[in-house]
């Protein structure tokens, strides 16, 4: 077993979007390729829950994927900096996580799958990205800084841990804490149980019926997103669909949280959490108060849907 070159530090690491944006863009597309492999091999689950990745103690995983009478899984290991494909009959193959184009990553990963007897075919167009280029033709995105990718994963580890604590307070229908490779964010979503009006769709390179099925019922959703040029810093977010009257001006804590009209959600800069003396408590307060604003204004049956906080 390979030993990591540097022991990951605990806690909430710094994450500067401008410093790792090129690596982020490449990694986003790599996760889309891996996520689409899970998508085509896995039975459809409501709200596209079958496509997501999950945070692990070393990176991100597809979890087991069915393949005939076998299963396989694909793991991003950000400690050893390898992509690992494992099968239920004991075989495995690895691909170093190092600077390479999206086209080369696609070619090399599918060569590994083929060597394991896994014949999988995915749609080649990325989702939820404007002006997307086919994976097998994308030689523009090729940057990869292993240390930056590892910092991002360490942020996900911390967010995943707190999100799971928040999720445990709800006894109604609720998603897992999972990583969506389309939007490149970690999310957890609570449901009121009531149907919602049809979603307008319009997400770049995503069929409208997928968005409408994802938002078929009322939700209060929160998550972590590492940023983009339109908002060049990482954030925690919280939104409601459909958004109830008065949500934009609700009392949401902490003071650094604000409603962003362009994004249609409450945002809390990641740095406010990372630099806090009590980051878990600060983040939980944001998640709880933004949920309460959505649930109260939309008249959810909170007594039925919630369970007492244990921490």
C-alpha positions as CSV (number, residue, x, y, z in Angstrom):
1,X,0.0,0.0,0.0
2,X,1.3,3.4,-0.9
3,X,1.8,5.9,1.9
4,X,0.5,9.5,1.3
5,X,3.3,12.0,0.7
6,X,1.8,14.4,3.2
7,X,-0.6,13.7,6.1
8,X,-3.8,15.6,5.6
9,X,-4.5,18.2,8.3
10,X,-7.7,18.2,10.2
11,X,-10.1,21.1,10.3
12,X,-11.5,23.5,7.8
13,X,-8.8,24.3,5.2
14,X,-8.5,27.5,3.2
15,X,-10.0,27.3,-0.3
16,X,-9.4,30.2,-2.7
17,X,-11.5,29.9,-5.9
18,X,-9.1,32.0,-8.0
19,X,-6.1,29.9,-6.9
20,X,-7.6,26.6,-7.9
21,X,-10.3,27.5,-10.6
22,X,-8.4,25.7,-13.4
23,X,-8.0,22.5,-11.4
24,X,-11.7,22.8,-10.4
25,X,-12.8,23.1,-14.0
26,X,-10.8,19.9,-14.9
27,X,-11.9,18.0,-11.8
28,X,-15.5,18.9,-12.4
29,X,-15.4,17.3,-15.9
30,X,-13.6,14.2,-14.6
31,X,-16.3,13.7,-12.0
32,X,-18.9,14.1,-14.7
33,X,-17.3,11.2,-16.7
34,X,-17.3,9.0,-13.6
35,X,-20.8,10.1,-12.6
36,X,-22.2,9.3,-16.0
37,X,-20.8,5.8,-15.7
38,X,-22.9,5.4,-12.5
39,X,-25.8,7.0,-14.3
40,X,-26.0,4.6,-17.2
41,X,-25.5,1.4,-15.0
42,X,-27.8,2.2,-12.1
43,X,-31.6,1.9,-11.9
44,X,-33.3,5.3,-11.9
45,X,-34.1,6.7,-8.4
46,X,-36.4,9.6,-7.7
47,X,-34.9,13.1,-8.0
48,X,-31.8,11.6,-9.7
49,X,-30.4,10.3,-6.4
50,X,-28.9,7.4,-8.3
51,X,-26.3,9.5,-10.1
52,X,-24.6,11.2,-7.2
53,X,-21.2,10.6,-5.7
54,X,-20.4,10.3,-1.9
55,X,-17.7,11.7,0.3
56,X,-15.3,9.1,1.8
57,X,-12.4,9.2,4.2
58,X,-10.1,9.5,1.2
59,X,-12.1,11.2,-1.5
60,X,-15.3,10.6,-3.5
61,X,-16.9,7.3,-4.5
62,X,-19.6,6.1,-6.8
63,X,-20.6,3.4,-4.3
64,X,-21.3,-0.1,-5.8
65,X,-22.5,0.0,-9.4
66,X,-24.3,-3.1,-10.8
67,X,-22.8,-4.9,-13.8
68,X,-24.6,-8.1,-14.6
69,X,-24.0,-10.4,-11.6
70,X,-21.0,-8.3,-10.6
71,X,-20.6,-4.9,-9.0
72,X,-17.9,-2.3,-9.4
73,X,-17.1,1.1,-8.0
74,X,-14.9,4.0,-8.9
75,X,-13.1,6.0,-6.2
76,X,-11.3,9.3,-6.4
77,X,-8.5,8.9,-3.8
78,X,-7.2,12.4,-3.0
79,X,-4.7,11.1,-0.4
80,X,-2.8,8.8,-2.8
81,X,-3.9,10.8,-5.8
82,X,-5.2,7.9,-7.8
83,X,-8.5,7.0,-9.4
84,X,-9.3,3.4,-8.5
85,X,-11.7,1.0,-10.2
86,X,-12.6,-2.1,-8.0
87,X,-14.8,-5.1,-8.9
88,X,-16.6,-7.5,-6.7
89,X,-14.6,-10.4,-8.0
90,X,-11.4,-8.9,-6.5
91,X,-9.8,-7.2,-9.5
92,X,-8.8,-3.5,-9.7
93,X,-7.2,-0.9,-11.9
94,X,-5.8,2.5,-11.1
95,X,-5.3,5.8,-12.9
96,X,-3.0,8.5,-11.5
97,X,-4.6,11.8,-10.7
98,X,-2.2,14.1,-12.4
99,X,-2.3,16.9,-15.1
100,X,-4.0,15.5,-18.2
101,X,-6.7,16.6,-20.6
102,X,-10.3,15.6,-20.2
103,X,-10.0,13.7,-23.5
104,X,-7.0,11.8,-22.2
105,X,-8.7,11.1,-18.8
106,X,-11.8,9.7,-20.7
107,X,-9.6,7.5,-22.9
108,X,-7.5,6.2,-20.1
109,X,-10.4,5.5,-17.7
110,X,-12.3,3.6,-20.3
111,X,-9.2,1.6,-21.2
112,X,-9.0,0.6,-17.5
113,X,-12.7,-0.4,-17.5
114,X,-12.1,-2.4,-20.7
115,X,-9.2,-4.2,-19.1
116,X,-11.6,-5.3,-16.3
117,X,-14.2,-6.5,-18.8
118,X,-16.5,-3.6,-18.1
119,X,-18.2,-2.5,-21.3
120,X,-19.9,0.8,-20.5
121,X,-21.1,3.6,-22.8
122,X,-21.9,7.1,-21.7
123,X,-23.3,10.2,-23.4
124,X,-20.3,12.4,-24.3
125,X,-21.8,15.9,-23.6
126,X,-21.2,17.4,-20.1
127,X,-24.3,18.4,-18.2
128,X,-25.2,21.8,-16.6
129,X,-22.2,23.5,-18.3
130,X,-22.9,26.2,-21.0
131,X,-21.1,25.7,-24.3
132,X,-20.0,22.2,-23.3
133,X,-17.4,20.3,-25.3
134,X,-17.5,16.5,-25.8
135,X,-15.3,14.7,-23.2
136,X,-13.4,12.9,-25.9
137,X,-12.6,16.2,-27.7
138,X,-11.8,18.4,-24.7
139,X,-8.1,19.1,-24.6
140,X,-8.5,22.6,-23.1
141,X,-9.2,21.5,-19.6
142,X,-6.0,19.8,-18.4
143,X,-4.8,21.5,-15.2
144,X,-4.6,19.5,-12.0
145,X,-3.0,20.6,-8.8
146,X,-3.1,17.6,-6.4
147,X,-2.8,19.8,-3.3
148,X,-5.7,22.0,-4.4
149,X,-7.9,19.0,-5.1
150,X,-7.0,17.5,-1.7
151,X,-8.0,20.8,0.0
152,X,-11.3,20.7,-1.8
153,X,-11.9,17.2,-0.6
154,X,-11.0,18.1,3.0
155,X,-13.7,20.9,2.8
156,X,-16.2,18.2,1.6
157,X,-15.2,16.0,4.6
158,X,-16.1,18.7,7.0
159,X,-19.3,19.8,5.3
160,X,-20.4,16.2,4.9
161,X,-20.0,15.6,8.6
162,X,-22.1,18.7,9.6
163,X,-24.7,18.1,6.9
164,X,-25.3,14.6,8.2
165,X,-25.8,16.0,11.7
166,X,-28.3,18.4,10.3
167,X,-30.0,15.7,8.3
168,X,-30.5,13.6,11.4
169,X,-32.9,16.2,12.8
170,X,-35.5,15.4,10.1
171,X,-37.8,12.4,10.1
172,X,-39.6,13.2,6.8
173,X,-38.5,12.4,3.3
174,X,-34.9,13.6,2.9
175,X,-32.1,13.0,0.4
176,X,-28.8,11.5,1.4
177,X,-25.9,13.9,1.8
178,X,-24.5,13.5,-1.7
179,X,-22.3,15.2,-4.3
180,X,-23.9,16.1,-7.6
181,X,-21.3,16.2,-10.4
182,X,-23.5,18.2,-12.7
183,X,-23.6,21.3,-10.5
184,X,-20.4,20.2,-8.6
185,X,-21.8,20.7,-5.1
186,X,-22.5,18.7,-2.0
187,X,-26.2,18.9,-1.0
188,X,-28.9,17.6,1.3
189,X,-32.6,18.2,0.6
190,X,-35.7,18.0,2.8
191,X,-39.2,17.5,1.5
192,X,-42.5,18.7,2.8
193,X,-44.4,15.8,1.2
194,X,-46.5,18.2,-0.9
195,X,-46.3,18.4,-4.7
196,X,-44.7,21.5,-6.3
197,X,-45.6,23.4,-9.4
198,X,-43.7,22.3,-12.5
199,X,-40.1,23.6,-12.6
200,X,-39.4,26.0,-15.4
201,X,-36.3,24.0,-16.5
202,X,-33.8,25.9,-18.6
203,X,-30.7,24.4,-17.0
204,X,-27.8,24.4,-19.6
205,X,-27.4,20.9,-21.2
206,X,-29.9,19.3,-18.9
207,X,-33.3,18.0,-20.2
208,X,-36.2,19.9,-18.7
209,X,-37.9,16.7,-17.6
210,X,-35.0,15.9,-15.3
211,X,-35.2,19.2,-13.6
212,X,-39.0,18.9,-13.3
213,X,-38.7,15.4,-11.8
214,X,-36.0,16.6,-9.4
215,X,-38.4,19.4,-8.1
216,X,-41.6,17.5,-8.3
217,X,-42.3,18.2,-4.6
218,X,-41.7,21.1,-2.2
219,X,-38.1,21.3,-0.9
220,X,-35.8,23.1,1.4
221,X,-32.3,22.4,0.1
222,X,-28.9,23.3,1.4
223,X,-25.3,22.6,0.3
224,X,-21.7,23.6,-0.3
225,X,-20.5,24.9,-3.7
226,X,-16.9,25.9,-4.4
227,X,-17.7,28.9,-6.5
228,X,-17.5,30.1,-10.1
229,X,-16.6,33.3,-12.0
230,X,-20.1,34.6,-11.2
231,X,-19.5,34.2,-7.5
232,X,-15.7,33.8,-7.1
233,X,-15.6,32.3,-3.6
234,X,-16.9,29.1,-2.0
235,X,-20.2,29.3,-0.2
236,X,-22.8,27.4,1.8
237,X,-26.2,27.9,0.3
238,X,-29.9,27.3,1.2
239,X,-33.0,27.7,-0.9
240,X,-36.6,26.7,-1.1
241,X,-38.6,25.5,-4.1
242,X,-41.2,26.9,-4.6
243,X,-39.9,30.0,-2.8
244,X,-42.6,31.1,-0.3
245,X,-43.6,34.7,0.0
246,X,-41.3,36.6,2.4
247,X,-38.4,34.2,2.2
248,X,-36.1,36.8,0.7
249,X,-36.4,38.9,3.8
250,X,-36.5,36.2,6.5
251,X,-34.3,36.3,9.6
252,X,-31.5,33.9,8.7
253,X,-28.3,33.6,10.9
254,X,-25.4,34.3,11.1
255,X,-25.2,38.0,10.3
256,X,-22.8,37.2,7.4
257,X,-25.6,35.3,5.6
258,X,-27.5,37.1,2.9
259,X,-30.1,36.4,0.2
260,X,-28.6,36.6,-3.3
261,X,-31.3,37.6,-5.8
262,X,-29.3,36.5,-8.8
263,X,-28.9,32.9,-7.4
264,X,-32.3,32.8,-5.6
265,X,-30.8,31.5,-2.4
266,X,-29.3,32.4,0.9
267,X,-25.5,32.3,0.8
268,X,-22.9,32.1,3.6
269,X,-19.3,32.5,2.5
270,X,-17.2,29.5,3.4
271,X,-14.5,31.7,4.9
272,X,-17.0,32.8,7.6
273,X,-17.3,29.2,8.7
274,X,-13.7,28.2,8.3
275,X,-12.4,31.2,10.3
276,X,-15.0,30.9,13.1
277,X,-14.1,29.8,16.6
278,X,-17.0,27.4,16.4
279,X,-17.5,26.4,12.7
280,X,-19.8,23.5,13.3
281,X,-22.2,25.6,15.4
282,X,-22.1,28.5,13.0
283,X,-22.9,26.3,10.0
284,X,-25.6,24.4,11.8
285,X,-27.2,27.7,12.7
286,X,-27.3,28.8,9.1
287,X,-28.7,25.5,8.0
288,X,-31.4,25.5,10.7
289,X,-32.5,29.1,10.5
290,X,-32.7,29.1,6.7
291,X,-34.7,25.8,6.8
292,X,-37.1,27.2,9.5
293,X,-37.7,30.3,7.3
294,X,-38.7,28.1,4.3
295,X,-40.7,25.7,6.4
296,X,-42.6,28.3,8.4
297,X,-43.4,30.6,5.5
298,X,-44.6,27.6,3.4
299,X,-46.6,26.2,6.4
300,X,-44.9,22.8,6.5
301,X,-46.1,20.4,9.2
302,X,-42.9,20.7,11.2
303,X,-44.2,18.8,14.2
304,X,-44.7,15.7,12.0
305,X,-41.5,16.1,9.9
306,X,-38.9,16.9,12.5
307,X,-37.3,15.1,15.4
308,X,-35.5,16.8,18.4
309,X,-31.9,17.8,17.9
310,X,-29.6,15.5,19.8
311,X,-26.6,17.9,19.8
